[in-house]
Amino acid sequence: MKILMLHGSRQSGELFSTKLQALEKLIQRAFGSGSKQPKAELIYPTAPFPLVFETPSDTSKVRNQHGSWTWFQSESIDGIFPGLYDSLALIASILRDSGPFDGIIGFSQGGALAAMVASLLEDTRSEAFAALSSEGGISYPDCFAQLTHPPLKFVVSISGYAASHSDYRAFYNPGIRTPMLHFLGSMDTVVEEESSMKLVDGCYRDDDNEPVVIRHSGGHIVPGSKRELSAVTHFINLHKA
């Protein structure tokens, strides 16, 4: 069992690992113990772009080196995502050098990126990009065209969202077939439910595949109750084979 863990904006892989200790322990107990089961390996990369801030005493921008990193060079969840190709190239290199991975767990920006990666790894997805590129959509990323990696078995998106700009339609059209579990916070004021539901709507539905949505009472956080964490391991167990 190998899972890629993608943090949100203003975090790092190290910080995300610290925040997810309870979930990681539960995953290790569920899938990493016993002589007949391989150890569960969770890999926490850090996004490529350090956030830039302005100091109160100086209007010049300075780089923050204290754990604030982002996958896109904009924190907006709408419009174009500058830096997307660079982040996809980083993820592709991790998939190539450390894979294959069974699935991805992502939070916020990381949840949005996790869905994109799952989409890119699906069969015939490059054809969807080719069809929509004539209408102004982006091209299928070269870093994934050169990659040999099987489709993911699952994705867990926590406060994730879909890219709303028309340039990115090929990620979600046709719908993402990779099984996905979506966590939505009823008090989330950073990623509103409408944005998260666009990602849910971007998932393929049939009798054998239905995106799972779990709402929790918190805000823009990784839910930590035993019920919610157990839902993650239950979902993974359903799709890990």
N, C-alpha and C positions, 0 to 999 in steps of 0.2 A: 504494500500500500504506500503510494507516494503522492503527496498532495502539495500543490503550489499555493502559497498563502500571500495574497496581494493586499497590502495596506491601503488606507485612504489618504487623502491629501493632508498635509501637515503632520505626517507620521514618517516612520522608517520601518524597515523590516524588523529591527531589534525592538522598537517600541511596540509594534504589532504583536510580536511574539510574547512580550511581557503581558499585554492586555488579554491574550488568548490562552493563558496558562490553564484555566479551568477546562476549556474546550479541548486543548491538546491532551491533557491528562485523561479526559474521557475517551478520546479517540485512541490513545495508547492502550487503555484498558480494554476497549472494544475490539481493536484490530491488531494490537502489537504485542500481545502476551500469549503465552502458550507455545509449546515446542513445535506445534504443527502450523503456526501462523507466522508470517514474516513480520518484522518490526515495521510499524507505521513511521514513515519519514515525512516530516513537514518542513518545507523549505521556504524561508522568508526573505525574498530579495528586497532591496531598497530601490525605489523609483529613481530615474536618472536626473531629475531636475530639482536642485535646491531652491526653495522659495526665496524670493527677494523681498526685503522689507526696507522701509525708510526709518532711519534713526530719528528720535524726537529733536535732537540738536542739529541735525544736518539733513538737508533735503536729498543728499546723494544716496543712492540705493546701495545697500550692502548685502552680501550673501549671508544667510543664516546657516551656521554650521552646527546647530544643536538639534538635529533630528527632524527638521521640517522639510520634507521632500514631496514631490508631486509627480504623477504620471503624465499629466498634460501641463503645458505652460500657461494654463489658465484654470482658475477654479470654477468658472462658469459651467453649469451643466447643460447649457444651450449653446447653439452655434458651432463653430469650428473648434476642434480640439488641437491647438498647435502642439507639436511634439509627439503626436500620436505614433507616427512611423518610427521614431526613435525608441519609444517604449515597446512597441511591437517587436522591433529588432532585438531589444534586450531580452524580452520574454522568449523569442524564438531561439536565441542563443542558450538560454537556460534549458529549454525543452530539448535542444540538441545535445547539450553537454551533460545534463543531469537526468534526462528522462529515460524511459517514458513515464509520464505522470498519469495517475488514475483520474484526478480531478483537481479543481481549483476552488478555494474558499476566498472570497473577496469582499471587502468592505468599502462602501461608497464609491469613490473613483475606482478602487480595486475591483468592486463588484461590476461596474460598467465594463472595465477592461477584461475581466474574466469572461463575460458573455461574448465579447468580441473575439477573444482567443478561441473559445469553444466553437464559435461560428466558423472561424477560419480553418479549423482542423476538420470540419465536416466534409464528407465527399461531395463533389460537384459545386462546392461553394465558389470556387474560382470562376465557374461558368456564370454564376449569378452576378459576380462583379463585372465580368466582361459584358454581360447584357446591359447592365445599368450604367457602365462607364460612358456609353455613347450618349446618355442623357445627362451627363455631368457628374456622375458618381466617381468616387476615387477608384483607382486601380487595385487589383488584388496585390497585397504587399509582396515584394520580391523575397523578403526574408522567410515568408511562409511557403512561397512557391518552391524554394530550394530545400524545404524541411521535410524530413521523413518522420512522422509522428502519428500514431493512431488517433482517432477521435477520442475526446474525453468521455469518461463514463458518467461524470456528474459535475455540476457546478452548484455552489451555495453562494448566493448573492445577498449580502446584508446591506440594506439601504442603497442598493445599486440602482442604476437607471439606464435607459437607452439613449443613445445619441440621437437628438431630434433633427439635426440638419439633414437635408435631402441627400447630401453627398455620401452619407453613410447608410443609405437604405439597404444596400446589399448584405450588410451584417444580419438583417432581420427579415429579408424578403428573398427567398422563402423563409418561413419561420425556423428558428433555431431548434434542432431536434435533440440536442444534448439535454438529458434530464436536468431540470433546474429547480432548486428550492429557493424561494424568495422570502426574506424577512423584511417587514415594513413596520416602522415605529409610528404609533398613533400621534406621538408628540414631536415627531421629526420636523423641524423647521428649516433644515438644511437641504434635504432632498424631499420634496413634497410627494405625497402618495401618487399624484397624477404622473409624475416623472418615473417613479418606480413601476407603476402599472403599464407604462408604455413598454418597458422591458418584458413584463409578463405577457403583454399582448404580442410581443415580438417572438414568442416561443410557439413552436408548432404544437397542435393539439390533434390527437386522435384517441381511439379507444385504449391504446396501450401507452400513451404518453400525454400527461397533463401536468403543466407546471403547478407546483405546490406553493401556496402563499400562506405564510404565518404572520399574523399581526401581533405585535407586543405593545405594551402600554408605555414604553419608554420613548426617548427621543432618538437623536442621531448617535446611537451607541450599538455595540455588539451586545445583544441580550445575554444575560448570564444566569437565568433561572435553570433549575434542573430539568424542567419540562422542555424548555427551548433548546438547551444543549443536547438533550436526549433525542430531540427531533432531528438534529443534524446527523448523529450517528445512525439513527434509524434510516434516514434517507440514504446515507452512504451505503449502508448494509444492503439496501434494496437494489442498488445499482452497481456495486463493486465487481460483480462477477463478469 
